[in-house]
Amino acid sequence: DVQLQASGGGLVQAGGSLRLSCAASGFTFKTYYMKWVRQAPGKVLEFVAGINEGGIRTSYRDSVKGRFTISRDNAKNIMYLQMNMLKPEDTAVYFCTDALEVLGRGQGTQVTVSS
């Protein structure tokens, strides 16, 4: 079975940092473009960052550029999201998934940034 387990969320003050992890299993991780998406209460799901299969090409939504860094370790089947200089507007549940979301999103991890 495909499993995408996001972890590392928590409560942090504005300006703080968190590192999210996504542990993947049940599929050939290294052959998938992967991404982080998030959903804040009452808002639509939005793209946060993406990384290609080899981990060379990355992309970010404008509001997180310069603050977030996406990476992956294909040997360990794990994807990461390093989040620095967090803002209250980053508060959301963060999910990991593939480019077309055919693998599902898993349970997600809550990130709460207090002002």
Helices and strands as residue ranges (DSSP letters): E 3-7, E 10-13, E 18-25, G 29-31, E 34-39, E 46-51, E 58-60, G 62-64, E 68-73, E 78-83, G 88-90, E 92-98, E 109-114
